[in-house]
Amino acid sequence: MSHIPCSHKISVDDHDETASCLSPKAALSIRIGPFDVPISPAGTPQRDASPRRSGREFRWSEPVDVWAILRDSSSSILVALQRSGEIVDRSFVNRWADKRSSDLVAELKAHAAWRSSFVGDNGGYGIREGRINEILNAGVVHFQGNTASGRPLLVFSASRYDAAKFSAQLPALLVYAMDAALKCADESINCKRQVVWLFDLHRVSRKNCSIEFLESVFDIFQKHYPECLDRLYFVNAPWVFSTVWSIASAFVDVRTREKIVFCRSIGLVEVSAEVLPEVYGGRAKFRNLRRAVALVRQGKRAIPDDDDDDDDDDDDDDDD
């Protein structure tokens, strides 16, 4: 099977100050290999003319305005966020301030309302596991613990994800994993509590990976976890995925795209071998997400290898 070479990185024109996006509801699609690729009904992408700041450098932003919004006595934003399990601290404030929104008040209110509705009040713990039992049991996501730079590593095994079964649970799974990762992050050396994701695309087909799947993933990351991504690796992508990504990436803003890397294996990339699974060149076993989250909710950062290896092997029943 052909793969996108490790040296291939998503390129972004630093002089392009706009991000384009396709109409989210495409009426037509074409089949490319195993994938159904939507086509814009108008035949051309729709442009979003709002400016996006390029560059990956990190600057501390003035937190006073965000704190003022959160503490506004006429607003319930802070209470809603905390009840839903959101960590509201300096890292949260600076991530949202660094987002450079044209209407931060409206975006924070919308985010708080979404957390209240989607996550709910679970004593500050976040997503209830009963909502995502099926996808948790499938071992779609593994939580590996912190890298040497204090960034949690999460692994998404796309071949274990069946859209027909799990698409309704996917957003809740991502929130469940991201909330735990932010709690686990070592803020003393990772001041923005950023997270590393590894999406393994080995043996993916149209039932595992689609435009809708990618749109759902990046919708959660960009709307509700701004500036939380340090890196996102697409590993073992079949060649046809480059075509799918060329369309799906239109939904992804420039700053996020700059953090995405395609490669076959990330054994040579700076991800600590102690948390990187062996199949990618590290020394760790795959670590069960449910058990890892339980430890994080107890205030622990070290995620030990699992006693059993039920989630280690590749499932062959997802190949059809």
RASUL-V675423 format. One record per backbone hydrogen bond with DSSP energy under -1.0 kcal/mol. NH is the residue of the N-H (numbers start at 1). CO is the residue of the C=O. If there is no record, write none. Layout:
NH,CO / NH,CO
//
This chain:
4,237 / 8,5 / 16,13 / 21,46 / 28,39 / 30,37 / 32,35 / 35,32 / 37,30 / 39,28 / 43,40 / 52,17 / 67,63 / 68,64 / 69,65 / 70,66 / 71,67 / 75,72 / 80,76 / 81,77 / 82,78 / 83,79 / 84,80 / 85,82 / 86,81 / 93,89 / 94,90 / 95,91 / 96,92 / 97,93 / 98,94 / 100,97 / 107,103 / 108,104 / 109,105 / 110,106 / 111,107 / 112,108 / 113,109 / 114,110 / 115,111 / 116,112 / 117,113 / 118,114 / 119,115 / 120,115 / 122,83 / 124,83 / 125,122 / 131,128 / 132,129 / 136,132 / 137,133 / 138,134 / 139,136 / 140,135 / 142,155 / 143,287 / 144,153 / 147,151 / 150,147 / 153,145 / 154,196 / 155,142 / 156,198 / 157,140 / 158,156 / 158,200 / 160,157 / 161,158 / 163,207 / 165,162 / 166,162 / 167,163 / 169,166 / 170,166 / 173,169 / 174,170 / 175,171 / 176,172 / 177,173 / 178,174 / 179,175 / 180,176 / 181,177 / 182,178 / 183,179 / 184,180 / 185,181 / 186,150 / 187,185 / 189,186 / 190,186 / 193,190 / 195,228 / 196,152 / 197,231 / 198,154 / 199,233 / 200,156 / 201,235 / 204,201 / 208,205 / 209,205 / 214,210 / 215,211 / 216,212 / 217,213 / 218,214 / 219,215 / 220,216 / 221,217 / 222,218 / 223,219 / 224,220 / 225,221 / 228,225 / 230,195 / 232,259 / 233,197 / 234,261 / 235,199 / 236,263 / 239,2 / 241,238 / 242,239 / 244,240 / 245,241 / 246,242 / 248,244 / 249,245 / 250,247 / 251,248 / 252,249 / 257,253 / 258,254 / 259,256 / 260,257 / 261,232 / 262,8 / 263,234 / 271,269 / 275,272 / 276,272 / 278,284 / 280,277 / 281,278 / 282,277 / 283,273 / 284,276 / 292,288 / 293,289 / 294,290 / 295,291 / 296,292 / 297,293 / 299,296 / 300,295 / 312,309 / 319,316
//
